[in-house]
Amino acid sequence: LLGGIGMLVLGMRFLSDGLQTMAGSALKKLIGKVTENRVLGVLVGIGVTCIVQSSAVTMSMVIGFVNAEMMLLEQSLSVVMGANIGITVTGWLLALPVDQFGLPLAGICAIVYCLSKRERVKYTALACLGLGLVFFGLFAMKGALAPFYIDNADVRIFGHFCVDGLANLFLAIVAGAVLAAVLRSSVTSLALTFALAFEGIIDFNTSAALVLGENIGSTIPPMMMAMKASRHARRAAFFHFCFNVFGVIWVTAFFSQCTGAVRGIFSSFGVADLDAVQNGCVPYSSLAIALFNTLFNLVNAVILFVFVGRISAVLEKMFKRKAKLDKVIATKLDFPLIRSPFAAITQSNREMIKMGETLQEMMADLRRCELKEIGRA
């Protein structure tokens, strides 16, 4: 189980790094298209997160661009909402029934990566290698959890986690939040939930509750990282946290209706019971969890979309500018950008351009002073 989790984490890292390297110019164009149009901001957030396969990387980019004054806070909030929707695409990727092909895919791509000398081919192979490791990690996790299934609801291991009341629902949400925070990845914790549900260890309602908690837990590491960064970083990270907490609150209030809606969608396609075990597994569990996760973030974004302007104003008041420091520092650079080389380079380029403009202004002032001195002489 630990080996599967490790391979999945490493695979996501390879996949994200490979895609970022290949799509650097595309990311720059997408970010450049963010305007005061909120819908476009949401679409950009979805697109960038789908490309880099990491909402954390998208968050670091957003923080960097706001800090460099390349994006307004209100625009960044739309991108953050889009990032929450975009990361759910990874869930659909994990739900594909192709995890048994992960090892051969990883092996072939590893050979190509080691032997290729062309950069584009090399990083394409790295991304595909990461995808193979993700699939194989999920395959290993399912195999490790298979012996834990007991076909008896009264003695089933993890049976006490079944969501049959408000208290157990709360416990499952907390468990999902802790899991995602410890693993520092909503994708890894979601994959573990997939594996547990696929092997019949937990039912769909418990999986849905874990997913709610995982959405909150994934915001904890960015929040902790932003505490030592600029006020722009704290604003974006705090909104990311509040976005998911707000969604969990209203979904918890209508939990039976929300899970019932997902069950209704599958029943319309002929799936009568999402928890039914067939051939030793629950075949539709991963698809149902992926759908629930997507609908949660999508509907939550739609609800909050109209209040972006007011939320931005509240955040401006909550995180005010600190008093000026005694020493002059490059305030436009931010530590969270280390996680995204593309964002770090873009912001550094912006900083150097500003420095050049400042030097030009200084030289112009110097020439005016020189002309005045010559006139007096």
Contacts in CASP RR format, 6 or more apart in sequence:
PFRMAT RR
TARGET T0000
AUTHOR 0000-0000-0000
METHOD contacts of the structure
MODEL  1
LLGGIGMLVLGMRFLSDGLQTMAGSALKKLIGKVTENRVLGVLVGIGVTC
IVQSSAVTMSMVIGFVNAEMMLLEQSLSVVMGANIGITVTGWLLALPVDQ
FGLPLAGICAIVYCLSKRERVKYTALACLGLGLVFFGLFAMKGALAPFYI
DNADVRIFGHFCVDGLANLFLAIVAGAVLAAVLRSSVTSLALTFALAFEG
IIDFNTSAALVLGENIGSTIPPMMMAMKASRHARRAAFFHFCFNVFGVIW
VTAFFSQCTGAVRGIFSSFGVADLDAVQNGCVPYSSLAIALFNTLFNLVN
AVILFVFVGRISAVLEKMFKRKAKLDKVIATKLDFPLIRSPFAAITQSNR
EMIKMGETLQEMMADLRRCELKEIGRA
1 140 0 8 1.000
1 141 0 8 1.000
1 144 0 8 1.000
1 145 0 8 1.000
3 137 0 8 1.000
3 140 0 8 1.000
4 136 0 8 1.000
4 137 0 8 1.000
4 138 0 8 1.000
4 140 0 8 1.000
4 141 0 8 1.000
4 144 0 8 1.000
5 137 0 8 1.000
5 141 0 8 1.000
5 183 0 8 1.000
5 188 0 8 1.000
5 192 0 8 1.000
6 137 0 8 1.000
7 133 0 8 1.000
7 134 0 8 1.000
7 136 0 8 1.000
7 137 0 8 1.000
7 140 0 8 1.000
8 133 0 8 1.000
8 134 0 8 1.000
8 137 0 8 1.000
8 138 0 8 1.000
8 141 0 8 1.000
8 187 0 8 1.000
8 188 0 8 1.000
8 191 0 8 1.000
9 183 0 8 1.000
9 185 0 8 1.000
9 188 0 8 1.000
10 130 0 8 1.000
10 133 0 8 1.000
11 129 0 8 1.000
11 130 0 8 1.000
11 131 0 8 1.000
11 132 0 8 1.000
11 133 0 8 1.000
11 134 0 8 1.000
12 53 0 8 1.000
12 54 0 8 1.000
12 130 0 8 1.000
12 134 0 8 1.000
12 185 0 8 1.000
12 187 0 8 1.000
12 188 0 8 1.000
13 130 0 8 1.000
14 126 0 8 1.000
14 127 0 8 1.000
14 129 0 8 1.000
14 130 0 8 1.000
14 133 0 8 1.000
15 53 0 8 1.000
15 127 0 8 1.000
15 130 0 8 1.000
15 131 0 8 1.000
15 134 0 8 1.000
16 52 0 8 1.000
16 53 0 8 1.000
16 54 0 8 1.000
16 57 0 8 1.000
17 123 0 8 1.000
17 126 0 8 1.000
17 127 0 8 1.000
18 123 0 8 1.000
18 124 0 8 1.000
18 126 0 8 1.000
18 127 0 8 1.000
19 51 0 8 1.000
19 52 0 8 1.000
19 53 0 8 1.000
19 127 0 8 1.000
20 27 0 8 1.000
20 51 0 8 1.000
20 52 0 8 1.000
20 57 0 8 1.000
20 340 0 8 1.000
20 341 0 8 1.000
20 342 0 8 1.000
21 119 0 8 1.000
21 123 0 8 1.000
21 126 0 8 1.000
22 120 0 8 1.000
22 123 0 8 1.000
22 124 0 8 1.000
22 127 0 8 1.000
23 51 0 8 1.000
23 52 0 8 1.000
24 342 0 8 1.000
26 51 0 8 1.000
27 48 0 8 1.000
27 51 0 8 1.000
27 52 0 8 1.000
27 61 0 8 1.000
27 342 0 8 1.000
28 342 0 8 1.000
28 346 0 8 1.000
30 44 0 8 1.000
30 45 0 8 1.000
30 47 0 8 1.000
30 48 0 8 1.000
30 51 0 8 1.000
31 44 0 8 1.000
31 48 0 8 1.000
31 61 0 8 1.000
31 65 0 8 1.000
31 70 0 8 1.000
31 71 0 8 1.000
31 346 0 8 1.000
32 70 0 8 1.000
33 40 0 8 1.000
33 44 0 8 1.000
34 40 0 8 1.000
34 41 0 8 1.000
34 44 0 8 1.000
34 71 0 8 1.000
34 75 0 8 1.000
34 78 0 8 1.000
34 79 0 8 1.000
35 41 0 8 1.000
35 75 0 8 1.000
36 72 0 8 1.000
36 74 0 8 1.000
36 75 0 8 1.000
38 74 0 8 1.000
38 75 0 8 1.000
38 78 0 8 1.000
38 305 0 8 1.000
38 308 0 8 1.000
39 78 0 8 1.000
40 78 0 8 1.000
41 75 0 8 1.000
41 78 0 8 1.000
41 79 0 8 1.000
41 82 0 8 1.000
42 78 0 8 1.000
42 79 0 8 1.000
42 81 0 8 1.000
42 82 0 8 1.000
42 85 0 8 1.000
42 301 0 8 1.000
42 305 0 8 1.000
43 82 0 8 1.000
44 78 0 8 1.000
44 79 0 8 1.000
44 82 0 8 1.000
45 58 0 8 1.000
45 78 0 8 1.000
45 79 0 8 1.000
45 80 0 8 1.000
45 81 0 8 1.000
45 82 0 8 1.000
45 83 0 8 1.000
45 85 0 8 1.000
45 86 0 8 1.000
46 82 0 8 1.000
46 83 0 8 1.000
46 85 0 8 1.000
46 86 0 8 1.000
47 82 0 8 1.000
47 86 0 8 1.000
48 58 0 8 1.000
48 61 0 8 1.000
48 79 0 8 1.000
48 83 0 8 1.000
49 55 0 8 1.000
49 58 0 8 1.000
49 82 0 8 1.000
49 83 0 8 1.000
49 85 0 8 1.000
49 86 0 8 1.000
49 87 0 8 1.000
49 89 0 8 1.000
50 86 0 8 1.000
50 89 0 8 1.000
52 58 0 8 1.000
52 340 0 8 1.000
53 87 0 8 1.000
53 90 0 8 1.000
53 187 0 8 1.000
54 87 0 8 1.000
54 187 0 8 1.000
55 83 0 8 1.000
55 84 0 8 1.000
55 86 0 8 1.000
55 87 0 8 1.000
55 186 0 8 1.000
55 218 0 8 1.000
56 185 0 8 1.000
56 218 0 8 1.000
56 221 0 8 1.000
56 222 0 8 1.000
56 339 0 8 1.000
57 339 0 8 1.000
57 340 0 8 1.000
57 343 0 8 1.000
58 79 0 8 1.000
58 80 0 8 1.000
58 83 0 8 1.000
59 80 0 8 1.000
59 83 0 8 1.000
59 222 0 8 1.000
59 236 0 8 1.000
59 237 0 8 1.000
59 240 0 8 1.000
59 336 0 8 1.000
60 336 0 8 1.000
60 337 0 8 1.000
60 338 0 8 1.000
60 339 0 8 1.000
60 340 0 8 1.000
60 343 0 8 1.000
61 337 0 8 1.000
61 340 0 8 1.000
61 342 0 8 1.000
61 343 0 8 1.000
62 71 0 8 1.000
62 76 0 8 1.000
62 79 0 8 1.000
62 80 0 8 1.000
62 83 0 8 1.000
62 236 0 8 1.000
63 76 0 8 1.000
63 226 0 8 1.000
63 229 0 8 1.000
63 230 0 8 1.000
63 232 0 8 1.000
63 233 0 8 1.000
63 236 0 8 1.000
63 237 0 8 1.000
63 334 0 8 1.000
63 336 0 8 1.000
63 337 0 8 1.000
64 70 0 8 1.000
64 232 0 8 1.000
64 233 0 8 1.000
64 334 0 8 1.000
64 336 0 8 1.000
64 337 0 8 1.000
64 343 0 8 1.000
64 347 0 8 1.000
65 71 0 8 1.000
65 76 0 8 1.000
65 343 0 8 1.000
65 346 0 8 1.000
65 347 0 8 1.000
66 72 0 8 1.000
66 73 0 8 1.000
66 76 0 8 1.000
66 232 0 8 1.000
66 235 0 8 1.000
66 236 0 8 1.000
67 230 0 8 1.000
67 232 0 8 1.000
67 233 0 8 1.000
67 332 0 8 1.000
67 333 0 8 1.000
67 334 0 8 1.000
67 347 0 8 1.000
68 332 0 8 1.000
68 346 0 8 1.000
68 347 0 8 1.000
68 350 0 8 1.000
68 351 0 8 1.000
69 332 0 8 1.000
70 346 0 8 1.000
70 347 0 8 1.000
70 350 0 8 1.000
71 79 0 8 1.000
73 232 0 8 1.000
73 235 0 8 1.000
73 236 0 8 1.000
73 312 0 8 1.000
73 315 0 8 1.000
73 316 0 8 1.000
74 308 0 8 1.000
74 309 0 8 1.000
74 312 0 8 1.000
76 236 0 8 1.000
77 236 0 8 1.000
77 239 0 8 1.000
77 308 0 8 1.000
77 309 0 8 1.000
77 311 0 8 1.000
77 312 0 8 1.000
78 305 0 8 1.000
78 308 0 8 1.000
80 236 0 8 1.000
80 239 0 8 1.000
80 240 0 8 1.000
80 243 0 8 1.000
81 243 0 8 1.000
81 301 0 8 1.000
81 304 0 8 1.000
81 305 0 8 1.000
81 308 0 8 1.000
82 301 0 8 1.000
84 215 0 8 1.000
84 240 0 8 1.000
84 243 0 8 1.000
84 244 0 8 1.000
84 297 0 8 1.000
84 300 0 8 1.000
84 301 0 8 1.000
85 294 0 8 1.000
85 297 0 8 1.000
85 298 0 8 1.000
85 301 0 8 1.000
86 297 0 8 1.000
87 186 0 8 1.000
87 187 0 8 1.000
87 297 0 8 1.000
88 290 0 8 1.000
88 293 0 8 1.000
88 294 0 8 1.000
88 297 0 8 1.000
88 298 0 8 1.000
90 187 0 8 1.000
90 190 0 8 1.000
91 187 0 8 1.000
91 190 0 8 1.000
91 194 0 8 1.000
91 290 0 8 1.000
91 293 0 8 1.000
92 290 0 8 1.000
92 294 0 8 1.000
93 131 0 8 1.000
93 134 0 8 1.000
94 134 0 8 1.000
94 138 0 8 1.000
94 187 0 8 1.000
94 190 0 8 1.000
94 191 0 8 1.000
94 194 0 8 1.000
94 286 0 8 1.000
94 290 0 8 1.000
95 194 0 8 1.000
95 286 0 8 1.000
95 287 0 8 1.000
95 289 0 8 1.000
95 290 0 8 1.000
97 283 0 8 1.000
98 135 0 8 1.000
99 135 0 8 1.000
99 136 0 8 1.000
99 137 0 8 1.000
99 138 0 8 1.000
99 139 0 8 1.000
99 142 0 8 1.000
100 135 0 8 1.000
100 139 0 8 1.000
101 132 0 8 1.000
101 135 0 8 1.000
102 131 0 8 1.000
102 132 0 8 1.000
102 133 0 8 1.000
102 134 0 8 1.000
102 135 0 8 1.000
102 136 0 8 1.000
102 139 0 8 1.000
103 132 0 8 1.000
103 136 0 8 1.000
103 139 0 8 1.000
105 128 0 8 1.000
105 129 0 8 1.000
105 131 0 8 1.000
105 132 0 8 1.000
105 135 0 8 1.000
106 129 0 8 1.000
106 130 0 8 1.000
106 132 0 8 1.000
106 133 0 8 1.000
106 135 0 8 1.000
106 136 0 8 1.000
107 129 0 8 1.000
109 125 0 8 1.000
109 126 0 8 1.000
109 128 0 8 1.000
109 129 0 8 1.000
109 130 0 8 1.000
109 132 0 8 1.000
110 125 0 8 1.000
110 129 0 8 1.000
112 121 0 8 1.000
112 122 0 8 1.000
112 125 0 8 1.000
113 122 0 8 1.000
113 125 0 8 1.000
113 126 0 8 1.000
113 129 0 8 1.000
116 122 0 8 1.000
116 125 0 8 1.000
134 191 0 8 1.000
137 191 0 8 1.000
138 191 0 8 1.000
138 194 0 8 1.000
138 195 0 8 1.000
141 191 0 8 1.000
141 192 0 8 1.000
141 195 0 8 1.000
142 195 0 8 1.000
142 198 0 8 1.000
142 199 0 8 1.000
143 195 0 8 1.000
143 199 0 8 1.000
145 195 0 8 1.000
145 196 0 8 1.000
145 199 0 8 1.000
145 201 0 8 1.000
146 199 0 8 1.000
148 157 0 8 1.000
148 158 0 8 1.000
148 199 0 8 1.000
148 201 0 8 1.000
149 156 0 8 1.000
149 157 0 8 1.000
149 199 0 8 1.000
149 200 0 8 1.000
149 201 0 8 1.000
149 280 0 8 1.000
150 156 0 8 1.000
150 157 0 8 1.000
151 277 0 8 1.000
153 159 0 8 1.000
156 201 0 8 1.000
157 201 0 8 1.000
158 196 0 8 1.000
158 201 0 8 1.000
158 202 0 8 1.000
159 202 0 8 1.000
160 168 0 8 1.000
161 168 0 8 1.000
161 171 0 8 1.000
161 172 0 8 1.000
161 175 0 8 1.000
161 202 0 8 1.000
161 206 0 8 1.000
162 168 0 8 1.000
162 202 0 8 1.000
162 203 0 8 1.000
162 205 0 8 1.000
162 206 0 8 1.000
163 169 0 8 1.000
163 172 0 8 1.000
163 203 0 8 1.000
163 205 0 8 1.000
163 206 0 8 1.000
163 208 0 8 1.000
163 209 0 8 1.000
163 255 0 8 1.000
169 209 0 8 1.000
169 252 0 8 1.000
169 255 0 8 1.000
170 252 0 8 1.000
172 206 0 8 1.000
172 209 0 8 1.000
172 210 0 8 1.000
172 213 0 8 1.000
173 209 0 8 1.000
173 210 0 8 1.000
173 212 0 8 1.000
173 213 0 8 1.000
173 216 0 8 1.000
173 248 0 8 1.000
173 252 0 8 1.000
174 213 0 8 1.000
175 210 0 8 1.000
175 213 0 8 1.000
176 189 0 8 1.000
176 209 0 8 1.000
176 210 0 8 1.000
176 211 0 8 1.000
176 212 0 8 1.000
176 213 0 8 1.000
176 214 0 8 1.000
176 216 0 8 1.000
176 217 0 8 1.000
177 213 0 8 1.000
177 214 0 8 1.000
177 216 0 8 1.000
177 217 0 8 1.000
177 220 0 8 1.000
178 217 0 8 1.000
179 189 0 8 1.000
179 192 0 8 1.000
179 210 0 8 1.000
179 214 0 8 1.000
179 217 0 8 1.000
180 186 0 8 1.000
180 188 0 8 1.000
180 189 0 8 1.000
180 213 0 8 1.000
180 214 0 8 1.000
180 215 0 8 1.000
180 216 0 8 1.000
180 217 0 8 1.000
180 218 0 8 1.000
180 220 0 8 1.000
181 217 0 8 1.000
181 218 0 8 1.000
181 220 0 8 1.000
181 221 0 8 1.000
183 189 0 8 1.000
183 192 0 8 1.000
184 221 0 8 1.000
185 218 0 8 1.000
186 214 0 8 1.000
186 215 0 8 1.000
186 217 0 8 1.000
186 218 0 8 1.000
189 210 0 8 1.000
189 214 0 8 1.000
189 218 0 8 1.000
190 211 0 8 1.000
190 214 0 8 1.000
190 289 0 8 1.000
190 293 0 8 1.000
193 202 0 8 1.000
193 207 0 8 1.000
193 210 0 8 1.000
193 211 0 8 1.000
193 214 0 8 1.000
193 289 0 8 1.000
194 285 0 8 1.000
194 286 0 8 1.000
194 289 0 8 1.000
196 202 0 8 1.000
196 207 0 8 1.000
197 203 0 8 1.000
197 204 0 8 1.000
197 206 0 8 1.000
197 207 0 8 1.000
197 282 0 8 1.000
197 285 0 8 1.000
197 286 0 8 1.000
197 289 0 8 1.000
198 281 0 8 1.000
198 282 0 8 1.000
198 283 0 8 1.000
198 285 0 8 1.000
198 286 0 8 1.000
199 281 0 8 1.000
199 282 0 8 1.000
200 275 0 8 1.000
200 277 0 8 1.000
200 281 0 8 1.000
200 282 0 8 1.000
200 285 0 8 1.000
202 210 0 8 1.000
203 275 0 8 1.000
204 259 0 8 1.000
204 262 0 8 1.000
204 263 0 8 1.000
204 274 0 8 1.000
204 275 0 8 1.000
204 285 0 8 1.000
204 288 0 8 1.000
204 289 0 8 1.000
205 255 0 8 1.000
205 259 0 8 1.000
207 285 0 8 1.000
207 288 0 8 1.000
207 289 0 8 1.000
207 292 0 8 1.000
208 255 0 8 1.000
208 258 0 8 1.000
208 259 0 8 1.000
208 262 0 8 1.000
208 289 0 8 1.000
208 292 0 8 1.000
209 255 0 8 1.000
211 289 0 8 1.000
211 292 0 8 1.000
211 293 0 8 1.000
211 296 0 8 1.000
212 248 0 8 1.000
212 251 0 8 1.000
212 252 0 8 1.000
212 296 0 8 1.000
213 248 0 8 1.000
215 244 0 8 1.000
215 247 0 8 1.000
215 248 0 8 1.000
215 293 0 8 1.000
215 296 0 8 1.000
215 297 0 8 1.000
216 241 0 8 1.000
216 244 0 8 1.000
216 245 0 8 1.000
216 248 0 8 1.000
217 244 0 8 1.000
218 244 0 8 1.000
219 237 0 8 1.000
219 240 0 8 1.000
219 241 0 8 1.000
219 244 0 8 1.000
220 241 0 8 1.000
222 237 0 8 1.000
222 240 0 8 1.000
222 241 0 8 1.000
222 336 0 8 1.000
223 237 0 8 1.000
223 238 0 8 1.000
223 240 0 8 1.000
223 241 0 8 1.000
225 233 0 8 1.000
225 237 0 8 1.000
225 335 0 8 1.000
225 336 0 8 1.000
226 233 0 8 1.000
226 234 0 8 1.000
226 236 0 8 1.000
226 237 0 8 1.000
226 238 0 8 1.000
226 336 0 8 1.000
227 234 0 8 1.000
228 335 0 8 1.000
229 334 0 8 1.000
229 335 0 8 1.000
229 336 0 8 1.000
230 331 0 8 1.000
230 334 0 8 1.000
231 319 0 8 1.000
231 320 0 8 1.000
231 321 0 8 1.000
231 322 0 8 1.000
232 334 0 8 1.000
233 334 0 8 1.000
233 336 0 8 1.000
234 319 0 8 1.000
235 315 0 8 1.000
235 316 0 8 1.000
235 318 0 8 1.000
235 319 0 8 1.000
238 315 0 8 1.000
238 318 0 8 1.000
238 319 0 8 1.000
239 311 0 8 1.000
239 315 0 8 1.000
243 300 0 8 1.000
243 301 0 8 1.000
243 304 0 8 1.000
244 300 0 8 1.000
246 300 0 8 1.000
246 304 0 8 1.000
247 296 0 8 1.000
247 300 0 8 1.000
247 303 0 8 1.000
250 300 0 8 1.000
250 303 0 8 1.000
251 258 0 8 1.000
251 296 0 8 1.000
258 292 0 8 1.000
258 295 0 8 1.000
258 296 0 8 1.000
259 292 0 8 1.000
261 295 0 8 1.000
262 274 0 8 1.000
262 288 0 8 1.000
262 291 0 8 1.000
262 292 0 8 1.000
262 295 0 8 1.000
263 274 0 8 1.000
263 288 0 8 1.000
265 291 0 8 1.000
266 274 0 8 1.000
266 284 0 8 1.000
266 287 0 8 1.000
266 288 0 8 1.000
271 284 0 8 1.000
274 282 0 8 1.000
274 284 0 8 1.000
274 285 0 8 1.000
274 288 0 8 1.000
275 282 0 8 1.000
275 285 0 8 1.000
276 282 0 8 1.000
304 311 0 8 1.000
330 351 0 8 1.000
332 347 0 8 1.000
332 350 0 8 1.000
332 351 0 8 1.000
332 354 0 8 1.000
333 347 0 8 1.000
333 348 0 8 1.000
333 351 0 8 1.000
334 347 0 8 1.000
337 343 0 8 1.000
337 344 0 8 1.000
337 347 0 8 1.000
338 344 0 8 1.000
END
